[in-house]
Amino acid sequence: MILKINSLNFAYKKEKVLKNISLEAQRGELITLIGPNGSGKSTLLKCINNYLKADQGSIELIGKDLEAFSMKELAKIIAYVPQAAENIFNCNVFETVLMGRKAHSSWKANHQDKEIAAKVISKMGLEKIAFKQINNLSGGQRQKIFIARAAAQAAELLLLDEPTNNLDLRHQLEIFNLIKKEVANGKTAIVTMHDLSLASRFSDRIIMLKEGYIFSDGSAASLSAAKINSVYGVEVSLKDHKGKKIIIPEKICV
Ligand SMILES: Nc1ncnc2c1ncn2[C@@H]1O[C@H](COP(=O)(O)OP(=O)(O)OP(=O)(O)O)[C@@H](O)[C@H]1O
């Protein structure tokens, strides 16, 4: 087991955002975290990344309390890709991917780090834009670069906050194929998103958050119209397509 969360509670000042969250994640699992706006998905990722400290409960990584890791040790285990808008700074693509090696190198990147960054860039087909400034890329290209940086980091646990937000169909597929590849190599990915059909298609497991609680946690196949209705207050139709579910929103329930 890579991650174990025990009865986690978190509040921003007085606003309780995460309530009694317990979950376990195994190596090689792709978990999507879904739930309405404001249900606590990003906050949960930030707690796992130790960016926010829980008020109660604990988080264990590889059997050890999160608090026992130094920042550098943590960066070898967790790669966190925040929501797109938070990502903007001015480096070129190669330098950005190389940043993923920071946890593994001393004060400057060595030859091996550069080799690894170059390999990731070539494996992801990013050579043509390797020396372009990040700020001059499209949203989709930028998302790919941040996933490339996470891949160069060689961390075991990937936390991705809405990696397919605002992306066209092709980029959505590319991003999920990249995540799938990492998971096939034994990594664990926890991905937040709003597109339930995409979540159903790509995940091994879907965790639904409602007002800071885990409402349900199960296989993608266990997603049902009744659960979606309870969590989102929306009536939906579910269609089966090659064993995966397509979710069609029908009407808002009062
Ligand atoms: N820095 C902050 N300070 C105070 N409250 C915050 C802060 N960040 C988030 N919140 C509040 O915590 C709650 C959960 O926010 P969070 O961003 O975790 O939700 P989310 O499920 O990721 O939402 P979305 O789908 O819209 O990204 C919301 O009510 C939000 O207003």
The ligand as a MOL file (V3000), in Angstrom:
LIG
                    3D

  0  0  0     0  0            999 V3000
M  V30 BEGIN CTAB
M  V30 COUNTS 31 33 0 0 0
M  V30 BEGIN ATOM
M  V30 1 N -7.3320 28.9250 0.6550 0
M  V30 2 C -8.5970 28.7880 1.0680 0
M  V30 3 N -9.0570 29.5150 2.1060 0
M  V30 4 C -10.3310 29.3760 2.5570 0
M  V30 5 N -11.2260 28.5360 2.0210 0
M  V30 6 C -10.8370 27.8060 0.9690 0
M  V30 7 C -9.5060 27.8830 0.4410 0
M  V30 8 N -9.3860 27.0200 -0.5940 0
M  V30 9 C -10.5960 26.4140 -0.7100 0
M  V30 10 N -11.4600 26.8860 0.2190 0
M  V30 11 C -12.8740 26.4390 0.4270 0
M  V30 12 O -12.8630 25.0470 0.7290 0
M  V30 13 C -13.9370 24.3880 0.0750 0
M  V30 14 C -13.3800 23.2520 -0.7690 0
M  V30 15 O -12.5750 23.8040 -1.8040 0
M  V30 16 P -11.7630 22.8840 -2.8200 0
M  V30 17 O -11.0090 23.7860 -3.7160 0
M  V30 18 O -11.0400 21.8460 -2.0790 0
M  V30 19 O -12.9870 22.1890 -3.6070 0
M  V30 20 P -12.9630 21.3800 -4.9690 0
M  V30 21 O -13.8560 20.2010 -4.7550 0
M  V30 22 O -11.5820 21.1190 -5.4220 0
M  V30 23 O -13.6880 22.4300 -5.9330 0
M  V30 24 P -13.5870 22.6470 -7.5360 0
M  V30 25 O -14.2180 21.4510 -8.1700 0
M  V30 26 O -14.4260 23.8890 -7.7440 0
M  V30 27 O -12.1440 22.8470 -7.8970 0
M  V30 28 C -14.6910 25.4530 -0.7060 0
M  V30 29 O -15.8010 25.8790 0.0640 0
M  V30 30 C -13.7010 26.5810 -0.8300 0
M  V30 31 O -14.3310 27.8320 -0.8810 0
M  V30 END ATOM
M  V30 BEGIN BOND
M  V30 1 1 1 2
M  V30 2 1 2 3
M  V30 3 2 2 7
M  V30 4 2 3 4
M  V30 5 1 4 5
M  V30 6 2 5 6
M  V30 7 1 6 7
M  V30 8 1 6 10
M  V30 9 1 7 8
M  V30 10 2 8 9
M  V30 11 1 9 10
M  V30 12 1 10 11
M  V30 13 1 11 12
M  V30 14 1 11 30
M  V30 15 1 12 13
M  V30 16 1 13 14
M  V30 17 1 13 28
M  V30 18 1 14 15
M  V30 19 1 15 16
M  V30 20 2 16 17
M  V30 21 1 16 18
M  V30 22 1 16 19
M  V30 23 1 19 20
M  V30 24 2 20 21
M  V30 25 1 20 22
M  V30 26 1 20 23
M  V30 27 1 23 24
M  V30 28 2 24 25
M  V30 29 1 24 26
M  V30 30 1 24 27
M  V30 31 1 28 29
M  V30 32 1 28 30
M  V30 33 1 30 31
M  V30 END BOND
M  V30 END CTAB
M  END
